[in-house]
Amino acid sequence: MRYSVLIIEDDPDIARLVQMHLRDIDCEAEIAVDGEQGCSRFSERRFDLVVLDLMLPGRDGIDVCRELRLHPRYVPILMLTAKSSELDRVLGLEIGADDYLTKPFSIAELKARIKALFRRVAALSGGAEADTDEPDGGVIRHGALVMDPARHSVEIDGRPVDLTAREFELLRCFARHPGRVYSRAQLLDQVWGYNHEGYEHTVNTHINRLRSKIEKNAAQPVYILTVWGVGYKFAEQ
């Protein structure tokens, strides 16, 4: 399958380099040089992935990411950033980016991240179909939490919870195996589709964001529990 990728990057050397190497993994890439052009291109045609620079002239990557997430069709977003602080990474993830790379990055890692995003999207689509063959359509119920993979929906006490695709897959991984303890490295493999040393903090960030959405008190979680020195688990019924 040939994928269509939108690269929103104002540095022409980086944009062309990414475009060139995406061909190696069977991707056709189109370049937009700023946020306005990127949003316009995104609304004109169907893309399978967006590679988005954080520091863009005019509309920055944060603003662009917010607008892309308003579209009804979910498209994974890989954010490129020259900033390496935890705050910048958290902000990018909070507004809807699925993953990020800090410049300078290796081409091998760029390809690995992109292929992992494609695998996760394919798994989500395929998983939703498979869930319909399970009892109750694969719906997961745990206390006040109701998760319907086929509809890609989550409710707490009947209130819809808005989750990104990554947050949804993370919650589904936990909820399907209550009591099972996952290390951060295992979660990277299961949910992100890759495991690079030093990226365990990505798991921590997503766990914190997920807790803030599904827990009444994120500081005292009842669903996703910390197993100190090991990782995390979903509470048993």
N, C-alpha and C positions, 0 to 999 in steps of 0.2 A: 504493500500500500504506500502510495506517495502522499506525504503530508504537506500541507500549506502553512507556512509560517510568516508572521508579520514581525519584522525587526524594527523597533522604534528607537533609533540611536542617532545622535547628532554628530558623533565622531565618524567620519567616512571610512577611516582605516579599520576601525573596530567593526563597523557595520558590514563592510565588504569581507572582512576576515571571517566573521560569523556566517555570512551568507555562503561563502565558498565552502566552508567545512560542513555546513548543513547538507550540502549535496552528497557528502559521503554517507549520510544516513537516510538517503532517499527523501530529502525535503526540498521543496521549492520555496525559496524565501523572497519576500518583497520588502524593500526598505522604505521607511518613512523617516524624515530627518528632524521632525519635531513633534510635539504633542498634538497640535491641531491636525497636522497631516496624518498622524497615526490614527486618531479618532475617526477621521473622515474615511480613511482606507478601511478601517475595521467595519464601519457601517455599510460599506459598499459591497463587500464580498465575504465569503465564509472562510475562516482560518481555523486551523487545528491547534495553534499555539501562538502566543505573543511573547517575544523577547523584548523586554521593556527596560530602557535605561532610566535610572532614578533622576539623574541631574540633566534635565532637558531645558533648552531655552524656551521662554514663554511658559506654557503649561508644563509643570514638572511631572515626573513619573507617578507621584502620589495622586495628583489630580486626574491624570489619564487613567490610572488603574481604577479609580472610583467610577469614572464614566463607563469604562468597559464592563464593569460588574453590573451596570444597570441594564445591559442587554439580556434578553431572555435566555439565549443559548450560552451555556457555560463553556468557556475556553480557558485552558490552563495558562497561567502567566508566570514566566520566569523573569525575575527582576535582576538587572545588573546594577551594581552600585559601587562607586569609588569610596563610599563611606563604610567603615568597618565597625562602628560602635553598635552595641546591642540595641540601643534605642532606635537607630535607623532600621535595623533588621526587623525589630518588632513592629515598627510603624508600617513597613512594607507588607508584612504578613497580615497585620490587623486590617488593612483596607482591601485585602483580597488576593494578594500575590500567593502563588502556590509554593514557590521556592525562590531562592536568590543566590547569586554568585557575586563575590566581592572582587573587583578589579585590583590587580591583574589576575586573570584566571587561566588555567590550562585548557587547551582545546579538548583534551581527553575527558576532563571533568565536565566541560560544557556538554559534550555529546552524551556522556553518561546521564547527566541530569535530565536532558531533553528526552532521551529514550525512556528513562524512568517515568517521566510525566505521561508520555504516550501509553506506557504499559498500565499505569494507574487508571487513566481514563477508560482504556479498553476493559480493564478488570471491573470498574464500576458499572459500565454498560452491560457487560456479560453477566456480572453478579446479580444485577437487578432482574434479568431474565430468569436466571437460575432460581432466584428466591421465590418466584411465583409457583414453583413446583413443591415448595415446602408447606407444611401445615400453616393455616392462617396467612398464606401468601408470604411467609418469611417474616412477618411482623414480630418485632422483639418488644416485650413488655417487661418492665422492671420498676415496680412501684409506680410513681407518677410519670415515669418516662415511657413513651411509646415511640418506637422507631420503625418506619416502614421503608425498607430498602428499595422496593419496587417503585414507590412514589418519591423516593429521595426526600423523605420528610421526617422531622422529629418534633414531638410535642412533650411539654412538661405541664402536668395538670391541665391538659387541653389547650395550652398556649403554644402556638407554633414557635420553633426556635430556628433562627436563620444561621445555617452552618455553611462554610465553604466546603468544596469537594474533599479537601484534605482533612478537615475537621470531621466531616461525616464518615470518611473511611476509617479514621482513627477511632471514633466512637464505635463504629460497627465492629472493628477488630476486637475491642474490649468487650462489648456487650454480648457478642457471640460466645465468649469464653469467660464467663464470670469466675473469679477466683484464680484464674491463671495469671502468673506473674510474668511480665515482659520487661526485659532490660531495654535500655534506650537503643542499643545496637540492634536488637531484635525488632523493635518498632520501626527503625529506619528501613530494615529489610522488608518488613511486612507491609508498611504503609507508603513509604517513599520509593521503595524498589531499589535502593542502593544503600551502601554503608561505607562512608568515608570517615576515617578517624578524625576526631575533632569537631564533628557536626552533631554530636549528641545534644548540644544546646538548642538545636532546631526542635527536637522533641519536647524539651522543657517548655519552650515558647508556645508550642501548639497545645500542650497539656494545660498550661495556664489560661490560654484563650478559651479552650473548650470548657474548662471548669467555670470560667466567668459567665458562660452562656447557659450551662445546664444545672449548676449548683446554686442553691439558695445562698450559701455562704462559701465562696471559693476557698476561704482560709480553713474551713472545716468541711471538706467534701464528704458526700455520702455515696457517690457513684464511683468516681475515679480516685482510687486510694494510692498513696505513696507507700512503697515497701522500702524502707530506708536501707541504703547500701546496695539495693538490687535494681529497683525500677518502679513499675506501676502495675496495678491490677484493677479490674472492675469488681465492685462489691458483689458478694454472693447473696442470693435471695434469702 
